[in-house]
Structures are given as structure tokens and as C-alpha cells.
Amino acid sequence: MTEYDAILLAGFGGPEGQDDVIPFLRNVTRGRGIPEERLEEVAHHYRHFGGVSPINNQNRALKAAIEAELAFRGINLPVIWGNRNWNPYLAEVITAAHEAGQNRLIAIATSAYSSYSSCRQYREDFAAALADTGLEGTVQIDKVRQFFDHPGFVLPFIDGVKEGLAEVQAAVPGINVQTEVEVLFATHSIPSTDAAKSGQDLSDLDADGQPVRRYGDDGAYAAQHRAVAEVVMAAATPSAEEQPAWQLVYQSRSGPPSMPWLEPDINDVIRALPERGIRAVVIVPLGFVSDHMEVLWDLDTEAMETAEENGLHAVRVPTPGTNPAYVSGLVDLVMERVNDVPVDERPALTELGPWYDVCRPGCCENVRLGFKPALAGMTP
């Protein structure tokens, strides 16, 4: 049970004008040796939208929604917002919080699943921010658990799939939902080596003293997505017999061709669907909490174009955004920590959850960079 001084809403960050685009991309890719010409290719996505990423305004809206929910419940906790890769930077907002007397922070990372980029990298950035500001040992930053199967995150997708299937039926008269529609659960691809390490626990050993891999070759990252997709499909359709086909697909790959990343790519999958008699797709951005660039470009632009080119009617389901269930769920996650709610009383819609408050030793290692200091977890 902890009495926190403030909630830290931790975002990825994004450019807010054409002049910001390349500096922002350099921040994101620092230390990875990405050539400038590749950055220019990615910059095209942002320049298509005036050089402005939607993610900052979405986090401003989410911050305001969380504040409203806290006020409605009579909870006196201010919300501060900081980014990993653009203004307002984590170090700046943490310094300002300290100066305001807010030294015990509970962080919400705007990512629901377990992997290096969606969890551990946030925890490393918290540690780096404290080191850079000299506030180690003075400011405490805890973090809510990964919330992939919390009802507040999942319920908006259930409603979205129901509405998406209904929209397909209205738009394509006579379509057979069970045999001519496919539901594609989309998430960000990550390097296969990172995926294998997601959810890893170096203290969980087999009889030979080797770490146990409980989640398959693609680690907890893929297992969590599949488990949530199963819950969504079961809740969004009347019965198993009436379910359309579905699969987990990936998008937004950015690594070199020589490096294996999680597959299949959503566009490759869409191109192959007509051969199976599929006439429509419902695209579910299951890996994302809001309509940021990977959703607006990779799904709403590229995937939709691919569907049209292949004669498929396509519907894209909304992300949670500021859905009241999602906002209320985030506040619930904070209050779990404030009130030390027992694990067996915490809501989770899959057998994988509820996830850990404190990440396991070795969890979500970046194989290329190795372990760096990280908060809210056990030392590898």
C-alpha cells in the first residue's frame, strides 16, 4: 500500500511540425545506426499529416480524461505527462514534479503488452531520467501492471468487433460472416529475438537449471495478444460455430531484411485472403491504445489500400483512446497499487493475467543492447 503524490502518464512522443520530424526520428533510433535515407522514408508518413503526429494530442486528451475520472471519484491525485522521445521529456516533467513536492510517482505507460519496446524500455527511460536529473533515491517511480487483459482495455475492442461485423453485413448484402469475413488482429511487429525474451523470468528454472520458456517461441508478447483476441472473438460473436475466421497479424516492421521480425505482415495476409473466398476484413488494432501514426498510416492508409486493391471490403475497429471503460480501467490500475488489492481480486480476462506489478528478473531483454538499469522490476 503506497500513498502516491502523482500519476505519471508516460508516452512515446511525436513531432508537432515539419521541422520536428527528423530530430524526433533521430531520438527514436539513436544508437541503432539507422541511415538518414531510411529516416527520410519514415518521415514521409509524418509529412503526409503535416509533420504532426496525433499521439501528443491523444495523450493530452487521455490526461484530461483521467483527471476527470479521478475528480468524479473524489481521488486527489494530479496527473503529469512526459514522453520518451519528444517534448515534454520525462526528465523535465520529473524534475518539475520533484520541485512541486511530488516524489512518489505511479506511472502508466501507454502500452498494454510485455516486450522490450512496450514495457522494459519505458522502465529504462524512467531510470535514465532519474540518473540524468540526479534524483535517484529521491524520486520513486512505480508502474502499473501491463494491462493487456484488463476489462477496461479489452471491452472497447469487443464492442468494436461487434460493430465492425455489423457494418460489414450492412455494406455487403448477403455476405456470409462465418465463411466470407476474416478478422485481423493487428499489432506492432518486433524482432523475433526480443519477442522470445518477452515475459522471460530468469529465476524460473527447469530441472537442468535453465530458464523455462512458458510462452512459446514468440514469448509473452505474442501469447498475450492471442489470448486477448480469443476473449474478444468469444464475446463479440453469439457462439463458436458462428465465429468468422481470425488471425494475429503484424505491421510497422522497421528492421533490416536480415533480421527476423514477427510475421505475417498484415498486407501479405490481406493479399492472400481472396483465394480463400474472403470478401471482407475487420481490422482490429489490438496492439495499440490510440490512433497514432502506426494506426493512421499502416492500417488506415496502407492496409486499406491493399484491401481495396484486392477487392475486399475493409472496416477498421477503433482503439480505446478515451473510451470511458478504458479511462476508468486505468484509474482502477492505479488504485490497485494505492490500496494493495490482492492478486486474486484483480480483474483479468485471460488465464495469463493479472500480470505482475514488478517485472520478473530478465524480463523483456533487448538482445542487441543487453540489460540497462530499469525501475519497477527485479535486477536480472
C-alpha positions as a printed Julia matrix, in Angstrom:
380×3 Matrix{Float64}:
   0.0     0.0     0.0
   1.55    3.28   -1.17
   0.4     6.86   -0.9
   1.45    8.33   -4.24
   1.91   12.05   -4.92
   1.04   11.98   -8.63
   0.33    9.82  -11.68
   2.96    9.89  -14.44
   1.4     9.31  -17.85
   4.35    8.1   -19.92
   4.06    8.4   -23.69
   6.18    7.66  -26.73
   6.15   11.23  -28.04
   5.86   12.56  -31.57
   6.69   15.55  -33.78
   4.38   18.56  -33.81
   5.59   20.21  -37.01
   7.62   19.55  -40.15
  10.85   20.79  -38.53
  10.43   18.29  -35.7
  10.17   15.15  -37.84
  13.82   14.23  -38.48
  15.06   15.26  -34.99
  12.28   13.15  -33.5
  13.18   10.13  -35.63
  16.83   10.53  -34.63
  15.74   10.39  -30.99
  13.73    7.23  -31.6
  16.53    5.44  -33.46
  19.53    6.75  -31.5
  22.25    4.11  -31.17
  20.79    1.8   -33.82
  22.84    3.03  -36.78
  19.81    3.83  -38.95
  20.95    5.75  -42.07
  19.48    9.2   -42.81
  17.89    7.96  -46.04
  15.86    5.42  -44.06
  14.74    8.16  -41.67
  13.59   10.17  -44.68
  11.47    7.22  -45.84
   9.73    7.05  -42.48
   9.47   10.85  -42.34
   7.17   10.63  -45.38
   4.49    9.12  -43.16
   4.6    12.09  -40.8
   4.92   14.67  -43.58
   1.74   13.23  -45.11
  -0.03   14.55  -41.99
   1.71   17.93  -41.95
   4.61   16.71  -39.83
   2.3    16.36  -36.83
   1.94   13.08  -35.01
  -1.52   12.64  -33.49
  -0.06   10.94  -30.44
   0.63   14.06  -28.38
  -2.91   15.42  -28.67
  -4.23   11.96  -27.91
  -2.19   11.86  -24.71
  -3.35   15.35  -23.8
  -6.93   14.13  -24.22
  -6.2    10.97  -22.21
  -4.61   13.02  -19.43
  -7.7    15.24  -19.26
  -9.99   12.19  -19.24
  -8.03   10.55  -16.4
  -8.16   13.81  -14.43
 -11.93   13.96  -14.93
 -12.34   10.35  -13.76
 -10.21   11.0   -10.68
 -12.26   14.1    -9.85
 -15.51   12.16  -10.33
 -14.31    9.56   -7.82
 -13.01   12.17   -5.4
  -9.4    10.98   -5.73
  -6.85   13.72   -5.15
  -4.01   12.71   -7.45
  -2.55   15.12  -10.02
  -1.61   13.73  -13.44
   1.66   14.7   -15.14
   2.59   13.74  -18.69
   6.06   13.01  -20.05
   7.44   11.45  -23.24
  10.36    9.21  -24.07
  11.24   10.79  -27.43
   9.86   14.34  -27.62
   8.57   17.25  -25.57
   7.6    17.15  -22.79
  10.54   14.86  -21.95
  10.42   12.58  -18.92
  13.42   14.2   -17.24
  11.81   17.64  -17.45
   8.45   16.62  -16.01
  10.02   14.51  -13.27
  12.17   17.46  -12.25
   9.11   19.71  -12.17
   7.22   17.12  -10.12
  10.05   16.97   -7.59
  10.13   20.75   -7.33
   6.37   20.62   -6.63
   6.94   18.12   -3.82
   5.75   15.11   -5.85
   8.37   12.44   -5.14
   6.28    9.23   -5.21
   5.0     8.65   -8.73
   2.89    5.82  -10.13
   3.43    5.51  -13.89
   1.03    4.46  -16.61
   2.89    3.54  -19.8
   0.73    3.93  -22.89
   1.32    0.33  -23.95
  -0.55   -2.74  -22.77
   1.72   -5.7   -23.58
   5.02   -7.21  -22.48
   8.09   -6.67  -24.66
  11.25   -4.59  -24.62
   9.79   -1.63  -26.52
   6.38   -1.73  -24.83
   7.49   -2.18  -21.21
  11.16   -2.54  -20.33
  12.28    0.44  -22.45
   9.87    2.66  -20.53
  11.36    1.35  -17.27
  14.88    2.01  -18.56
  13.88    5.54  -19.52
  12.5     6.14  -16.02
  15.84    5.05  -14.56
  17.78    7.18  -17.06
  15.64   10.24  -16.28
  16.36    9.91  -12.57
  20.08    9.45  -13.25
  20.2    12.44  -15.58
  18.44   14.7   -13.08
  20.31   13.47  -10.01
  17.02   12.38   -8.42
  17.94    8.74   -7.85
  16.98    7.82   -4.3
  14.8    10.93   -4.02
  12.03   10.32   -6.55
  10.31    6.92   -6.54
   8.66    5.7    -9.77
   6.5     2.6    -9.65
   4.46    1.38  -12.61
   1.03   -0.19  -13.04
   0.99   -3.73  -14.37
   0.76   -4.5   -18.07
  -2.96   -4.25  -18.74
  -3.43   -6.3   -21.92
  -6.27   -8.34  -20.4
  -7.79   -5.75  -18.05
 -11.5    -5.36  -18.86
 -11.1    -1.62  -19.37
  -8.69   -2.21  -22.25
 -10.47   -5.23  -23.77
 -14.12   -4.15  -23.67
 -13.72   -1.37  -26.28
 -12.34   -3.96  -28.72
 -15.24   -6.33  -28.05
 -17.71   -3.55  -28.85
 -15.65   -2.57  -31.88
 -15.65   -6.09  -33.36
 -19.4    -6.41  -32.84
 -19.96   -3.1   -34.62
 -17.43   -3.95  -37.33
 -19.11   -7.23  -38.19
 -22.49   -5.49  -38.28
 -21.05   -2.81  -40.57
 -19.72   -5.46  -42.95
 -23.11   -7.16  -43.11
 -24.81   -3.85  -43.88
 -22.24   -2.87  -46.53
 -22.04   -6.23  -48.31
 -25.59   -7.63  -48.6
 -25.8   -11.4   -48.45
 -22.28  -11.89  -47.14
 -21.74  -15.0   -45.02
 -19.92  -13.79  -41.92
 -18.68  -17.24  -40.96
 -17.12  -18.11  -44.32
 -16.51  -14.82  -46.16
 -15.24  -12.49  -43.43
 -11.86  -12.59  -41.66
 -10.97  -10.68  -38.51
  -7.35   -9.49  -38.44
  -5.93   -8.59  -35.03
  -3.07   -6.22  -35.79
  -0.12   -5.28  -33.61
   3.36   -3.82  -34.0
   5.93   -6.33  -35.17
   9.1    -6.64  -33.09
  12.38   -8.52  -33.6
  11.91  -12.25  -33.07
  14.78  -12.35  -30.58
  13.09   -9.65  -28.47
   9.76  -11.45  -28.7
  11.33  -14.67  -27.4
  12.61  -12.79  -24.32
   9.29  -11.09  -23.55
   7.87  -12.27  -20.26
  11.06  -14.23  -19.54
  11.82  -14.93  -15.89
  15.45  -15.85  -15.24
  14.54  -17.06  -11.75
  12.12  -19.67  -13.14
  14.4   -22.65  -13.84
  13.83  -26.2   -15.03
  15.45  -29.34  -13.58
  18.65  -28.61  -15.51
  18.88  -25.06  -14.17
  17.84  -23.44  -17.48
  15.22  -20.66  -17.7
  11.77  -22.02  -18.5
  10.11  -20.63  -21.63
   6.41  -20.74  -20.83
   5.0   -18.74  -23.71
   6.34  -20.41  -26.85
   8.91  -19.23  -29.38
   7.41  -15.75  -29.66
   7.26  -15.16  -25.91
   4.63  -13.47  -23.8
   4.18  -10.67  -26.36
   2.5   -12.93  -28.93
   0.84  -15.13  -26.31
  -0.83  -12.14  -24.66
  -2.19  -10.87  -27.98
  -3.56  -14.27  -28.93
  -5.18  -14.75  -25.54
  -6.91  -11.35  -25.75
  -8.01  -11.99  -29.34
  -9.66  -15.24  -28.23
 -11.55  -13.38  -25.5
 -12.66  -10.68  -27.93
 -13.93  -13.17  -30.5
 -15.78  -15.25  -27.92
 -17.51  -12.18  -26.52
 -18.24  -10.49  -29.85
 -19.96  -13.43  -31.55
 -23.03  -15.41  -30.44
 -21.27  -18.81  -30.45
 -18.09  -20.56  -31.52
 -19.95  -22.02  -34.5
 -20.86  -18.53  -35.71
 -17.38  -17.03  -35.4
 -15.64  -15.85  -38.54
 -12.03  -16.89  -39.03
  -9.43  -14.7   -37.34
  -5.68  -14.44  -37.01
  -2.96  -12.34  -35.39
  -1.02  -10.23  -37.9
   1.84   -7.76  -37.61
   2.67   -4.35  -39.02
   5.19   -1.5   -38.91
   8.34   -3.58  -39.31
  11.39   -1.32  -39.34
  14.43   -3.6   -39.07
  16.85   -4.7   -41.82
  15.73   -7.63  -44.03
  18.45   -9.82  -42.47
  16.83   -9.56  -39.01
  13.81  -11.82  -38.39
  10.74   -9.96  -37.12
   7.37  -11.35  -36.13
   5.16  -12.31  -39.07
   2.86  -12.49  -41.01
   2.62   -8.94  -42.27
  -0.93   -7.65  -42.5
  -0.63   -6.65  -46.14
   0.66  -10.08  -47.17
  -2.25  -11.68  -45.35
  -4.82   -9.4   -46.99
  -3.46  -10.19  -50.46
  -3.92  -13.92  -49.86
  -7.48  -13.76  -48.5
  -9.44  -13.64  -51.79
  -8.0   -17.05  -52.75
  -9.9   -18.47  -49.75
 -13.16  -16.83  -50.74
 -12.89  -14.0   -48.2
 -14.83  -10.89  -49.27
 -14.37   -8.59  -46.27
 -11.96   -7.95  -43.4
 -12.41   -6.42  -39.97
  -9.09   -4.94  -38.83
  -8.65   -4.74  -35.06
  -5.68   -2.61  -33.85
  -5.33   -4.82  -30.78
  -1.76   -3.76  -30.01
  -2.49   -0.03  -29.79
  -4.15    2.22  -27.22
  -4.86    5.17  -29.55
  -4.98    6.21  -33.21
  -1.34    7.24  -33.56
   0.81    7.11  -36.7
   1.09    3.32  -36.95
  -2.7     3.14  -37.0
  -3.38    6.11  -39.29
  -0.67    5.22  -41.82
  -0.05    1.48  -41.62
  -3.69    0.5   -41.16
  -5.93    3.34  -42.35
  -3.74    4.09  -45.36
  -1.61    1.12  -46.43
  -3.79   -1.79  -45.24
  -6.96   -0.15  -46.52
  -5.34    0.43  -49.92
  -4.23   -3.22  -50.02
  -7.76   -4.38  -49.22
  -9.24   -2.18  -51.94
  -6.68   -3.36  -54.49
  -7.68   -6.95  -53.73
 -11.43   -6.37  -53.88
 -12.09   -6.65  -50.15
 -14.42   -4.5   -48.1
 -12.46   -3.41  -45.02
 -13.54   -1.99  -41.67
 -11.11   -0.73  -39.02
 -12.16   -1.04  -35.37
 -11.46    1.95  -33.05
  -8.65    1.93  -30.5
  -9.54    2.52  -26.82
  -8.47    6.19  -26.98
 -10.52    7.93  -24.3
 -13.27    5.31  -24.15
 -14.84    5.62  -20.67
 -14.22    1.92  -19.9
 -10.53    2.32  -20.75
 -10.1     5.52  -18.75
 -11.88    4.03  -15.75
  -9.72    0.91  -16.06
  -6.51    2.95  -15.93
  -7.65    4.61  -12.73
  -8.54    1.18  -11.34
  -4.98    0.03  -12.09
  -3.57    2.95  -10.14
  -5.87    2.3    -7.21
  -4.82   -1.37   -7.14
  -1.39   -0.14   -6.1
  -2.64    2.58   -3.78
  -4.86    0.1    -1.93
  -2.66   -3.0    -2.31
  -5.51   -5.02   -3.85
  -4.81   -8.78   -3.52
  -3.94  -10.55   -6.76
  -7.0   -12.8    -6.65
  -9.24   -9.72   -6.54
  -7.69   -8.05   -9.59
  -9.67   -8.3   -12.84
  -8.11  -10.16  -15.77
  -9.92  -11.67  -18.76
  -7.29  -14.26  -19.75
  -5.53  -17.03  -17.88
  -2.22  -15.17  -18.34
  -3.24  -12.37  -16.02
  -3.32  -10.43  -13.88
   0.26   -9.53  -14.83
   2.99   -8.63  -12.36
   3.31   -5.25  -10.64
   7.08   -5.73  -10.52
   8.65   -7.19  -13.68
  10.49  -10.5   -13.27
  14.3   -10.68  -13.39
  15.45  -10.74  -17.01
  12.02   -9.88  -18.38
  11.96   -8.43  -21.91
  15.71   -8.2   -22.52
  16.88   -6.34  -25.6
  19.23   -8.96  -27.02
  21.26   -6.45  -29.06
  21.77   -3.9   -26.27
  21.74   -6.09  -23.17
  20.41   -5.04  -19.8
  20.42   -1.42  -18.67
  19.25   -0.09  -15.3
  15.46   -0.17  -15.12
  12.93    0.73  -12.46
   9.83   -1.22  -11.4
  11.48   -4.59  -11.91
  13.83   -7.13  -10.35
  17.51   -6.98  -11.3
  18.44   -9.61  -13.93
